[in-house]
């Protein structure tokens, strides 16, 4: 299920409603649940190409001569050695090592461009601004200026080449190039969910309706089409991809969330929360951890649904959704370490939940 309160409306809301999309709330933003049939949309992402409205994001630019040193000192990954035209995903932690934000950082010749979540935009700016003390850095909120659309699936690379002339199969992951889709200027970022090359298109907000139409027509030509978040949630669970605000956040440290290998550099030097991270790393384990689950039956558990073994509570669900082919209910959860081994069978109110690899 989606998060409860809406803080942002996608610039494409009118187009989605005109296309008879069922709207919902995801990442506290109004976004499509589905356009017609979630199962068909799920299969588009798996078999052909799916177009996704990703307008739940916040965009921040950092300029000034100290921008690299500053961000490298507050984020968990290595910003200092990030080449121009490339991106990296990091975490912003509090001094106790808990996750405040997930942030992608892209290096350009004159700035660092950070992508996070609109639902935490105001607090994120406060947190980041607090660390600008003696640094010559200017933080600019560009959230209202930009938006993102994405193509994914096995035919995504072919569609990107047709509409933008870019061969993303030759890009490195999270690398970006300036380009055009028709007359629309945009940055094209390679992103490969599930290991299949796809692309995100960052464009000016007023250009998004035109960009959506071009990409939608191209996706349909390749037997795909728009995809809502009901199918996207199931797709990400099948791929094992956790979502910030759903599967990890301020209650977790990176090792509990399973992000220690993807979001952290252990050689870059100091950053906020590093002491806790190093202590956990040297200890080698945490008392609870995020796991993937397959649920019995046809009921989708709500967030926070308790998980038990022999009537003893050992964890709780963070997110669950329907997946297709085969039809099943997948989810993520936090469980105590003794319940985290693959094939462990847990109980919940409507059946069982088996821990997946």
N, C-alpha and C positions, 0 to 999 in steps of 0.2 A: 504494500500500500504506500501511497505517497505521504509526504510530510504535511502537517495540517494547515499552516497559515500561509497565505500568498503574499509575497513581497514584490513580485515583478510579473508583468504580463509580456509575453513574447511579442515582438513587433509584428509577428505573422499571425496573430490571433484571428484577425478578420478573415484572412485567407483560409485558415484551418476551419473556422466555423462555416465558411461558404462551401468548403469541401465536405461538410457534414461530419467533421471530426468530433469525437467525444473528448472534451477537455478535462484535464485533471490537474492535480497539484504535485509537482515533483521538484525536489530541491527548493521547496517553498516558492516555486514559480509556476505560473499557469502555462502548461504544456500539454500536447495531445496525449491522451491515454491510448487511443487508437484511431485510425482513419476509417477502416472498414472491418477487417478481420484480423485480430492479433496473431492468430496462427499463421495466416498468409504472410503477414509482415515479418514474423519470426523467420519464416522460410526464405523470404527475400534476402535477409541479412546472411543466411546460411548458404543459399544456392545461387543468388544473382547479385542484386545490389539494392541497398536500402538508403534512403535519404532521411536524415535526422536533424530536427531543429534543436540546436544546443544553446538556446538563449536563456541559460540559467547562470551565466558567468559574469565575473567582475574582471575588469582590465585595468591594470595600473602600469604606468611608465615611470622609469627611474632614469634621470639624466644627471649630469654633473661628473666631475673627475673622480669622485670617490664612490661612484655607484657600485662598482664591482666589489671593492673591499667591504663596503657596507652590507650588501646582500649576502656576501660569502660569510659574514660574521653572524648573521641571524638565521640563515636557512641551513638545513641538514646536509644538502648535497653540494658538490664542488662547482661553484659559480665562477671561481677565479680562472679556471682553465676551459671555460665554455667558448668554443670558437664562434665567430659571427655566422649567423644563419642556422644555428643549432639551438636545441632546447633541452631542458632537463627537468625532471619532476623532483620536488623536495617537499619537506614538511617545515612548518613553523611550529616550534615547541615553546611551552612555558618553561620556567626554570626547573620545574619538577618533572620535565620530560613528557608531559601530556601534549597531545596533538591539538593545536589551535587551528591549523589550516593545512590544506594540501595546495601547493602552488607550482605551476609550471613557469619556468623562466626561459625566455628566448633572448639571445644576444644579437644585437644589431650594432652597426658601426657607431651610432650616436646615442644609444640607449639600451637599457634592459627592459623587456616587456614581460610583465607577469600576468598570468591568467589564474584566477581562483573562482570563488563562488559568490554570486550576488547576495545570497542569504546571509553571508558574514561580511559583506563589503564594508559597512561602517565600522564594525569592530576591528576588521583587518587593517583598515587605514589607521585607526588609533594605535593598534599594536605596533605597526611598522613605523609610524611617525615617532613613536616614543623612543625608538632606538636611533633616530637621527639626531645626534647630539653635536658632535664636533665635525661631522662629515659634511663635505660639500656635495649634497645630494638634493635633488628636487623630485618629490613624488607627485605625480599627476594622475588623477582619477579619470580614466577614459571609458568608463563603463557605458555611458550613454552614447558614445560615439560608435562603438563597434558591436558586431554580432557574429555568430558562428553557425555554419551549416556543415554537415558531414556526410560523406558517402562511405559506406563500408559493405563488404561482401566480395566474393570472388570476381565479380565483374566491375568493381569500383575503379580499379586501375585503368581499365579500358575506357570507362566513362570520363575519367579525369583527363585522359589523353585526348579524347574527342572534344571536350568542351573548353579545355585550357591549354592543350598542346604540351602538357607536362607528363613526363614518364616517371611516376612516383616509385616504380619498382627499382629505380636507380638512386633514389634518395636514401639517406640514412634515417633511422627512426627519429621522430621529433625534429627533423630538419625542416626549414621553411624557405620558400622562394616567393618572390613577388611575381605576379602574373595577372592574367585577365581571363574572365569568363565572358565571352562576347565583348561588350564594352565596359564590363564591371571590373574595376581594379580590386585585387584581393591578394592576401597572402595565403599560400597553399602549404599546409603542414602535413607531413606524412605521419599517419598513425595506423598501427596494425593490430587492432583487437583480434584476439584469437590467432595471431600470427599471419593474418591475411592483409596485404597492403590496402590501406584506405587513405582518405584525405579529409582534412578539415579546411574550410574556406572562411577566412576572417575578412569581413568586408564592412564598409560603412553601413550603419543601421538603415539609412534610407534606401540603400541598394538591395536590402535583403529580400523584399517581395519579388523583385525582378530576378535575383539570383535563384531564389527558391523555384520559380517557374521554369527557368532554364534547366536546372538540375533535376527537377521532377520530370520534365518531358524526356530528358536523356535517360533517366532511370527506368521510366516506363518503356521506352524503346528497347531496353535490354531486359524486359520482363520483370523489372523490379518496381519500386515505388516508395512513397513515404512510409515511415515507420514510427509508431508511437511508443510511449514509455512502458506500456504493459509488456509489449514484446521485447523492448530493449532491456528491461530489468531481467527478464528470463534469459535473454541472450548473454548478458554479463554474468549471471550466476552460472550458466553452463560453461562460460570461459574462465570462471574462477576470479573475476575482477571485482574487488570490493569498491563500494561507493562511499565517499566522504559524506558525513552527515547521516548515513544509514548504518554502515558497517564499521566505521571507525570515526573517532572524534575526540572531544575533550576528556572523555572517561578513560581513554586508552593511551598507552605508550606504544611506540612503533613495534616493539617486539611482540606485544600481545596481538597487534593488528596484522602481523606477518609482513610488515613493510621494511624490515631491517636490511634486506638485500637490494631492494629496488629504489628506496628513497633516501638512503644515507651513504655518505662517504666517510670512511674511517681513517682517511689519510689527509684530509683537507686542513685540519687544525680546529681551533675553537669555534663553537657556535652556542647559542642559547640552548640549554638543556643537555649539552654534551656529557657533563659529568654523570648524569643519571644513565644515559645511553651506554656509556663505557662500563659503568658498574654492572648493568644488566648483561651486557655482552660478556664480561669476564665471568659472571656467575653462570652463564650458559643456559638459563631457562627462566621461564616466567610461570606464575601459578595458574594462569588461564590464557587461552589463546583462541584466535579466530579459526573456525573450521567451516568446511562446506558440508551441506547435508542433503540427503535425498529423503523425502517424506513419503510414508505410505498413504494410500487413499487419495482422495480428490479434494481435500480441504486445504486452502492456503493459510498457514498460520499468520497471526498478527504479530507485529513487532513486540518484543518483550515476552512472548509466550514462554513459559518455563519449560525446561528440559530436565528430565529426571532419570535416575537409575535406581531401581529397587525402592521407588518412592522418595528417594533423596534428591533434592534439587542440585544439579551440577552445572547449570548454565541457562542461557536464554537466547531466543531467536533475535536476530537483528533485522533481517529482511528475507522474504520468501516470495516466490512468483512461480507462475505456470511456465513450463517449457514444453516444446513439442518435438515429435520425431526422435525418440519416443516421447509420448505424452507423460509428463511427470511433474512433480512439485519439487523445486530446488530451493535451497536457502543457505544463509550463513548464520553463524551463531558464535557466541563466546561460551566456552566450557572450561571446566577445571582440567588440569593437565592429565589427570587419571582417566578422563573421558574423551581425550582428543585423538586417540589412535584410530587410524582408518579401520573401517568395518565395525567399530563400536556401535551398538544399537541403543539408542536413547528412547525414552517415552515422552510423549506430550499429550495434551488433552484429547486429541482426535486420532491418535495412532502412534506410530514409531518414526524415528528419524535415524538414518544410518550415516555415520561419518564417512565422507569420501576422501580419496587421496587428493 
